[in-house]
Amino acid sequence: NIIIFILETTEPFEFLGMSNTFKLGFDWTNVKRNTGSYVSNLSTSQLDNEYILWGGTPTRWSERPASNFVKPYSIKLSTFHDWKMLGGNWHFNNLFAFKQGYKSYVRKQEQLPNGRWTYSKVAGSDYGINQPTLDVYEVKNLPNTFTWDLRLGAEYKIHGENKLFFNIDIYNVLNKGNVALASLAARSDDLTPTYEVGRQFWFEVGYRY
């Protein structure tokens, strides 16, 4: 399920000699699948759909909760500012993005022998588990993220429809170490994080004709 709400100006408004427009977006995504990617390397026990110990409860591998790498909701604000200066058309754009954290899971180093967990946690149910050990998993909450990207550029008319332009882009202006994805790790107290890009500078020069 995906819900997107966008609110934006229909006409630019003038302020201090600049033409200004804004765009505010909200999206909510509900994902329940428990596949983390299109390609996965599965162990023999996972292919056999063995039981694991999930939060103290025996659970089939295929029935474990989703490792929801899709962040549940995000809020984005874009601002666009245009003005004339030094004989050219200049623009300054911002993108502010807040993304909610999500849950991932981690496999602990230990494996519990069958029978070391208590049936009292699962109302005395008999799962008929016929395997020597159960891999132990726990859920980790990943933090919210915030990024700010900006662009400053200008365009100069050379002749007729010929235009020279340049842009300077700064991604992740605040150089925040945002976690983009966390995968399984054979440690009891941490995940293996993949980070979004840090601060980057891009320069572009072009000619339109």
Secondary structure, 3 states (H helix, E strand, C coil): CEEEEEEECCCCEEECCEEEEEEEEEEEECCCCCCCCCCCCCCHHHHCCCEEEECCEEEEHHHCCCCCCCCCEEEEEEEEEEEEECCEEEEEEEEEEEECCCEEEEEEEEEEECCCCCHHHHCCCCCCCCCCEEEEEEEEECCCEEEEEEEEEEEEEEECCEEEEEEEEEECCCCCCCEEEEECCECCCCCEEEECCCCEEEEEEEEEC
